[in-house]
């Protein structure tokens, strides 16, 4: 399913019931190319094509938020650098410079991230804070597939 269709599905489910709870999703307008170029420069790593397309459509969003206790916060260009710098400072020399955190799991304090591979492909990671970045589990190979499963 194309990313635009996924975003459309999400936007149509702004306020919904999930497992009997009322959850809310909020979406920011898309990022400009200069905003995306700026964050790529600050991070010193190329963003995956899928995520660049996501940012062009939606420069950050909250999905399935329940009273700020649970849900997913996908970072826009403004939060991307701050969140990654913070985790890099926490992990210090154990940080993997090929990892880009792009989503926070609200309520858990954990993240979802990309590990950029040498061929510019990527893996989606469950960035569990109690483990080192080298120990983070691969949970998917596609942002599109991850979002599709998330909203299904």
N, C-alpha and C positions, 0 to 999 in steps of 0.2 A: 504494500500500500504506500502511495506517495506521501511524503511528509506533509504536504499541504492538506491532504485528506485527513491525516491524523490530527493536525491542528484544528481542522474544521470539526472533527468529532469531539475534541476536547472543548472547543468553544461552545458547542451545543450542549455540553454537560456542565455548565458553569456551576449550577447549584443542583445537586442530586443527592440521592440516598445511596449510601454504600454500607453494606452490612448493617442496615438499620439506623445509621447515623447520617445526619445532614452534613455534607461536605461541600466545600466551595473551591473553585478553581479561578485564578486570576491570571490574565495575560497582558504583557507589555507589548507596545507596538514594536515592529521590527527594527533592527539596528541598521545604521548606514554602513556602507563599505568602509568609510574612514574610521568608524568606531571599531569595526572588526579588525582592520589593519592596525589600529592602535593597540588593541589587546594582544594581537599576535606579536607585535614588537615588544611589548612589556614582558610577555611570557617567554619570549625567545624560542618559541616552538610553533610549528604550524598546527592549526586546529584541524580536526578531521573535516572533510568536505560536508558530511552529514550535519555536523554541529554548526558549521558556517551557514548552511541553508536554514537550519533551525533558527539561528540568531537573526537572519534576514527576515524571517517570518514573525518571530516572537523573541524579543530581546529579554528573555527571562520570564518565568511564570511559576505560579504555585499550583500544584495539582493535588486534588483530593485532600485539601486541608480541613482538619477538624479542630476547631478552636485553638489553632496554633500548637496543638499537642501532637499532631500526627499529619503526615502528608509528605509531599516532595517539593522542594524548591529548586527549580532549574535556574542556574545563574545566567544573568545577562552580562554584558561586557563590563559593567561597573563592578559587579561582585566577583567576577571570575578571578581577577588579579588579587584582590584582597584575600579571598578564601584560600587560594593556592599559596600565597606568600605566608599566610598564617600557619598553614600545615607544614610548609617547608621549614619555617622557623622552629616549629615544635619537633619535627623529626630530625632536624639538623643534618648530619652526615649520612643518616639512614634514608634520607629522601631520595626518590627516584625522579630525576629530572625529565624522564619521558612520560610521567604521569600528569594529567590535567584533571583536577576535580571539577565537575560541571553540575553536580546535583547534590543537595543535602537532604538526608532523610530526617525530617523533623521528628523530634521526640526521641530519636536514638542518638543523634549527634554523629552519625556515620555519613559517609559520602558514597556517591557513585562517580567513577572516574574513567578516563580513557588512558590506556597505556599505548603510546605511539610506538609502533614497531619500525624497524629499519626500512621497510618497503613502503612506508607511509600509510599502511593499514593500521588498524587499532584493535584493541580488546576492551570491552567494558568490564570494569572491576567493581567488586564490592569492597569498598575501602573502609574496613572495620578498624576503628581507631586503636583497638587493643593489640593489633598486629602490626608488624613492620610492612612498609610498602611492598617489599619483595615477597611477602606472604599473602597478599591480597588475592582473593579468588576471582577468576574470570567468570562472568555471569552471562555474557553475550558477546557476539561479534558484530552487532549492528545496532546503532542508535534507533533506527526505524523499527526494528523488531522489538527492542526493549520498550519503546513507547507504546507500540501496539499491544504488547502483553500487559503493560501497566494499565491501560484504559479498558482492556477487555473484561 
